[in-house]
Amino acid sequence: MVQALAGLALADVNPARPSDGTLRAEVVRFLASGLKTLVWPRAETSDDVNAIVASLARIAPDDLSVRLTVVGMTDHVVEAHGMEQACETCMYYLQRRRFCELPELMLPVEADWSCGLWRI
């Protein structure tokens, strides 16, 4: 049963949730329109991460622009402390699905995007 569900997108399990493609297009639209996100400072300590995660928990799951703002999402790689912080190198990135599985975010993303919760 679990294996059968593993290949399904959340929209397949919960029809009320938009598909990855629909969500990705919406994220692209927000970022391309110049949405100002909280890129700096990056979450470098546990306290920083916990503060962002707590903020995300208070935002409605469908309030995408605010969620993107709080997490500091960009449509390009961010360099911090001499290290490129791309989604594709983050521990939460699912390469085949092009998806961030950080429980508090759970969004389709591109490999060359970045967010403030980036982790090796």
C-alpha positions in Angstrom: 0.0 0.0 0.0 2.7 2.5 1.0 4.7 1.7 -2.2 1.6 2.3 -4.3 1.1 5.7 -2.7 4.8 6.7 -2.9 4.6 7.8 -6.6 1.5 9.9 -6.2 1.6 13.7 -5.8 -0.4 15.2 -2.9 -3.0 16.3 -5.4 -3.6 12.7 -6.3 -4.3 11.8 -2.6 -6.0 15.1 -1.8 -7.9 16.4 -4.8 -8.4 19.8 -3.1 -4.6 20.4 -3.2 -3.3 21.9 -6.5 -1.0 19.7 -8.6 2.8 20.3 -8.4 2.7 21.8 -11.9 -0.1 24.3 -10.9 1.7 25.2 -7.7 5.1 25.5 -9.5 3.5 27.9 -12.1 2.1 30.0 -9.3 5.5 30.2 -7.5 7.2 31.1 -10.8 4.5 33.8 -11.3 5.1 35.3 -7.9 8.9 35.3 -8.1 8.9 36.6 -11.7 6.6 39.5 -10.7 9.2 40.8 -8.3 7.9 39.4 -5.0 10.2 40.7 -2.3 11.2 37.8 0.0 13.2 37.8 3.2 16.4 36.4 1.7 18.6 37.9 4.4 19.5 37.0 7.0 19.8 33.3 6.2 18.7 30.8 8.8 22.1 29.7 10.2 21.3 28.6 13.7 18.6 26.3 15.2 17.0 29.4 16.7 16.8 31.0 13.2 15.3 27.9 11.7 12.8 27.5 14.5 11.7 31.2 14.1 11.0 30.8 10.4 9.3 27.4 10.9 7.1 29.0 13.6 6.2 31.8 11.3 5.3 29.4 8.5 3.0 27.5 11.0 1.0 30.6 11.5 0.4 31.2 7.8 -2.5 29.5 6.0 -1.1 26.8 3.7 -2.8 28.4 0.6 -1.3 31.9 1.3 1.5 31.2 -1.1 3.0 34.7 -1.5 3.4 35.1 2.3 4.9 31.7 2.7 7.4 32.4 -0.1 8.2 35.8 1.5 8.8 34.4 5.0 11.0 31.5 3.8 13.1 33.8 1.6 12.4 31.9 -1.7 14.4 33.1 -4.7 14.3 31.9 -8.3 18.1 31.9 -8.4 20.9 30.5 -6.3 22.0 32.5 -3.3 25.6 32.5 -2.1 26.2 32.8 1.7 29.6 32.5 3.4 31.2 31.4 0.1 28.8 28.6 -0.5 26.1 28.4 -3.1 22.8 27.5 -1.5 20.7 26.0 -4.3 17.6 23.8 -3.7 19.3 21.0 -5.6 22.0 20.7 -2.8 19.5 21.0 0.1 18.7 17.9 2.1 15.0 18.5 1.6 15.1 18.6 -2.2 13.5 15.6 -4.1 15.4 15.6 -7.4 13.0 13.5 -9.6 9.9 15.4 -8.4 11.6 18.8 -8.2 10.1 19.3 -4.8 11.0 20.6 -1.4 9.8 18.1 1.2 10.6 20.4 4.2 7.4 19.6 6.2 6.6 23.3 6.8 7.0 24.2 3.2 6.1 21.2 0.9 6.3 23.0 -2.5 7.5 22.2 -6.0 10.8 24.1 -6.6 13.5 24.2 -9.2 17.0 23.0 -8.7 18.5 26.5 -9.1 16.2 28.2 -6.7 17.0 28.8 -3.0 15.4 29.6 0.3 16.5 30.7 3.7 16.0 27.2 5.2 18.6 25.6 3.0 20.4 22.7 4.6 23.2 20.4 3.5 
